[in-house]
Amino acid sequence: MAFATSHSSQFGMRGSAALEERSVQSNASLLDAFDFSSIEEMDPSLAEGHRVVYDREVPFELRVQDHEAGPQEVGTLEAIRCKILALGEELSPQHCRIELTSENDLFFHFTHSVDEHSFRAMQEQQKLMIDFPDYVSVVIKMLNNCIKEPHSFLAVFVMQRDGHARLDFIQNMEYKFVELLSCNFHASPEEVVRQQITFRYNSVKSRLALMQARLQDMNALVKVKNPSLLLQLQKAPNRNVGLPKR
C-alpha cells in the first residue's frame, strides 16, 4: 500500500510538472505568434551594421572596486542581460561588442569592444590559446556555463568609480579558482544610455500595444461564440479558467 501511495504521489507530481511545462510552452508559443522583428530592427545597437548573436540573462556577481581598498570580497548576485553583437562574416568577424544591461537599473549599461588588433593584446596578456574568429563562440560558451553550472562557473563583474570595469570568468575547481578569461568594459556614454532607455521603453510600449490588439480580437471572437464565457473572463481576469486550484 505504501508503494502504491508513493507511486500515486510521484504520478501526481509528474502530472503537475507536465502541466506547468505545457503552460510555459503555451506562453512561449503565444509570444512567438507576435512579429516583433520590426521593433527589434530599431535597436540602436544595430546602427553600425552589427548583428545580434547572443542575448540572454546571466547570473553575475557584481562588485565595486575602490582604488585604495580594492574590490569587494563578496558582491551581490544579479541577473545581467548580455547581448553580443558581431560585425562581418561568422568565420571572419571584423568586430565584436558585448553590451551589459540590467532590468533593476535602466542606467546600468557597460560595453566591451574588441577587434582583431585589440584582441592580440588580450591574447598576449592573458596567454590565450584561441584566435579572434573563435572569441565570440568561446565567450558564449562561458556565459552559458555560468547559467547551466553556476556553482562551477562564475562571472564576476568588478566596477570602478571612474567607469572602467572588468568581467572575470572563473571556474571553481573545488580546490582552487581558475581565471579563464577577463574582458575589459567601460560605462557607456550618457547619449548611448539615453538611446538604449528610449529604445527599451518604446519596445515595451509597442509589444504591449500588439498584445492588447490581440486581446481585443480574442474578446470579439469569444463574444460572438460564447458571450457568457466572456462575461466570466471579464469578471475574473486574473484567474486561470479551467485550471485546478492549488
N, C-alpha and C positions, 0 to 999 in steps of 0.2 A: 504493500500500500504506500509505503514511504517513497518507493521508486516511482510509482505512478504519480504521486503528488509532485515530486521533483520534476518528473518529465513534463507534467502539465504546466508547471511554473515556467520551465525553460521554453516550452512551446509558446506560452503567452508572451514571454519576453521577446522571443524571436518575432512573433506576430506584431508586437508593438514597434520593434526596431524596423521591421519591414514597412509598416505603415508610415513611420516617420521618414524613412528613406524615400518612399514613393511621394510623400508630401514635399520633400526637398526637391526631388526631381521634377515634380509638377510645377513648383515655383520657378525653378530654373527654366523649364520649357516655356512658362508664361513670359518670362523676361526675354527669352530667345526669340519669341514671336514678334517683339518690337524691333524695328530697324533704327538703331542708334548710330549708324555709320555716319550720317550727315552731321550729327552732333560731335562725334569723335574727330571728324576732319577739321573742326575748328580749334583743336588743341594747339596752343601757341608753341608747344614743344616740337611740332612737326614743321614749323615755318621754314627751316633751313634744309628741308628735304629728308630728314631722318624718318625712320620707320620704327614703330614700337615692336620690340622682340620679346619683352617680358614686362609684366605688370601685375604684381601680387603684393599682398601684405606679408611682412616677415617679422618675426619677433626679434627686436633689438634690445640690447641693454644700453641705455643712454647714460653717459657720464659727462660731467662738466670738469674741465681742467683749468686750474689757476696756475700761472707761471711759477709762483712761489711754492704753493702747497702741492702741486702735481695733480694728477687726475683722481677723482673719487675712487675709493677702493670698491665700493658697491654702488651700482647705478640703479635706475628704475627700468623695469621691463615694459616695453610698449610696442604695439603693432605699428610698424612703419611701412608705408606703401613705397615699394621700389619699382621704378619704371626705368627700363633700359632701352635706349634708342641707338640705332646703328645707322651709319651713312655709308652707302656703297654696296657692293655685292656681298653676299653672305660669306663667300670663300676668300674675298679680298676686301675687307672693310677699310674705309678711309678714316673713320672717326667713330668713337663710342662715347656716349654720355649717359650717366646714371643720375636720376633725379629722385630725391627722397622727400616725401611729404607725410603729413600726419593729419588724421581726422580730428585729433584732440586740439590741434593748434594750426589754424589755417595759415599762419605766418611762418610756420616751420617749412623751410624749403632750402635744401642743400644740393649742390651739383658737383659731380665728378666728371671731368672731361679729359679724354686721352686720345691721341692719335699714335701712329707708328713711331714717330720720333720721340714723343714723351714716354711712350711705353718702354723704349730701350733704356731710359734712365731708371724706370721701375725695375726692369729686368736685371740690370746690373746691381742696383742697390739691394734688392731682395733675393738675388740669386735664383730667379725664376727659371723653370725648365720648360716654359711654354713660349710660343711665338704670338705676335699680335693677332693673327687671324683666329687663334683659339681663345683669346682673352674673354670674349663675351660668353661663350659656352661654359668656360670654367667658372666665371662669376655666377652665372645662372645655376650651375650645379651646386655651388656653395650656398647660395640663398635657399635653394630647395632643401638642402641638407639641414639647414637651420630650422626649416618648417617641419620636416619629417622626423628629425632626431635632435630636438632642442637641448637634450642633456649631453649630447656628444659634440654637437657643433654649435658654436656661439658666434653671434655677430655683435661686437662691442663698438659702439659709436661714441667717440670721445670728442667733445666740442670745446673750443677755446673761446675766450671772451672777445677776441679780435675777429671772429667769424670763420677762422680756419677749423677744420675738423678732420678726423681720421676714422675710417671704418676698418676694424681688425676682424678677420675671420680666424677663429681659434678652434682647434679640436681638443677635446678633453680625452686624453689617453689613459685616464684613471690615475696613473702615477705621475703624470705631468701634463702641462698645457703646451700645445704646439701651435705657433702662429703660422698660418697657411698663406695669408695674403693681406696686405694693407693697401688701402685706397685713400688718397687724399681728397678731401672735399672742401668746399667753401660755401658760406652762406650766400644765397643768390641776391643780386641787387634788388633794391626796392621796386623798380619798374617791373622786373621779371615776376616778383612775388605778386604784385598788383594784377598783372596779366593772368597769372595762374588762378588767383582767387576769383577773378571775374569769370574766367572760363568754367571753373568748378561750380560757381553759383548759377550761371546760365545753363550749364549741363544738367544740373539737378532740376532746375525750373522747367527745361524742355522735356526731360524724361517724365516729370510729374504731369505735364500737360498731355503727353501722349497716353499715359496710363489713365488719366481722368477721361479722356476722349473714349478710350476703350471701355471704361466703366459705364459711360453713358450709352454706348452701343449695347452692352450687355443688359442694362436696365430696360432699354427699349425692347429688346428681344424677349426678356422674361415677362415684361408687362403684357405683351401680345399672347405669349404661350401660356403663362400661368400668373395672373395678376395677384392672387393670394400669396404666392411664394415671394413675389417682390415686396409686398407689404411686410411679410415676415422678415425678409432680409433687411429692410429699412429700419425696422423696429430694433433689431439686434445686430448692428453692423460689425461688432467685434467678436461675435461668436461664430465658431466653425459649425455650420449646419451639417448634420448628418454624421459628425464625428462623435464617438463616445466620450463622455466626460471623464476626466482623470481624478 
